[in-house]
Amino acid sequence: MYLTKDAKEEIFAKHGKGKNDTGTAEGQIALFTARINHLTEHLKKNRKDYNTERSLVKLVGKRRALLDYLTKKDVLRYRAIVKELGLRK
């Protein structure tokens, strides 16, 4: 697996409330972003891997839904996570 337990804990510690708090929207968005970046690099090498392409599209949709939820809940948190991860609308 490309994301070890330590790597996930680091992501959640940096973007969430703590390393064991895996449920915050910011932590999930950061985790999805890391997975999306990994799959994007994989698809650059393996253009015809359609299963990975489908997984990537589903992950982008999940991240978009979480970002939309965060926009409705707290715009400041949304702006902070978008700026921190370098995402754009």
C-alpha positions in Angstrom: 0.0 0.0 0.0 1.3 3.4 -0.9 0.1 5.1 2.2 1.4 3.6 5.4 -0.1 3.9 8.8 2.5 6.5 9.7 1.8 8.5 6.6 -1.9 8.6 7.3 -1.3 9.6 10.9 0.9 12.4 9.7 -1.7 13.7 7.3 -4.4 13.6 10.0 -2.1 15.3 12.5 -1.3 18.1 10.0 -4.8 18.7 8.7 -7.1 17.3 11.3 -7.5 17.9 15.0 -5.0 15.1 15.9 -3.4 12.0 14.5 -6.2 9.7 15.8 -9.0 12.0 14.6 -9.8 10.6 11.2 -13.3 11.9 10.9 -12.8 15.6 10.3 -13.6 16.9 6.8 -10.2 18.5 6.5 -8.4 15.3 7.3 -10.5 13.3 4.8 -10.0 15.9 2.1 -6.2 15.8 2.7 -6.2 12.0 2.6 -8.3 12.0 -0.6 -5.9 14.6 -2.1 -2.9 12.4 -1.4 -4.6 9.4 -3.0 -5.7 11.4 -6.0 -2.1 12.7 -6.5 -0.8 9.1 -6.3 -3.4 7.8 -8.8 -2.7 10.7 -11.2 1.0 9.8 -11.3 0.1 6.1 -11.8 -2.2 7.0 -14.7 0.5 9.1 -16.4 2.6 5.9 -16.7 -0.3 3.5 -17.4 -2.7 5.3 -19.7 -5.0 2.3 -20.4 -5.6 1.4 -16.7 -9.3 2.1 -16.8 -10.1 0.7 -13.4 -7.7 3.1 -11.8 -9.2 5.9 -13.9 -12.7 5.1 -12.6 -11.4 5.0 -9.0 -9.8 8.4 -9.6 -13.0 9.9 -10.8 -14.9 8.5 -7.8 -12.3 9.9 -5.4 -12.5 13.3 -7.0 -16.3 13.2 -6.6 -16.0 12.3 -3.0 -13.5 15.1 -2.3 -15.8 17.6 -4.2 -18.8 16.5 -2.0 -16.7 17.0 1.2 -15.6 20.4 0.0 -19.2 21.4 -0.8 -20.2 20.2 2.7 -17.4 22.3 4.2 -18.5 25.3 2.2 -22.0 25.1 3.7 -20.8 24.4 7.2 -17.9 26.9 7.6 -16.5 28.9 4.7 -13.3 29.9 6.6 -12.4 26.2 7.1 -13.1 25.6 3.4 -10.9 28.5 2.4 -8.1 27.4 4.7 -8.0 23.8 3.5 -8.2 24.8 -0.2 -5.3 27.2 0.3 -3.3 24.8 2.3 -3.6 21.9 -0.2 -3.4 24.1 -3.3 -6.8 23.2 -4.6 -8.9 25.4 -6.8 -12.6 25.5 -7.5 
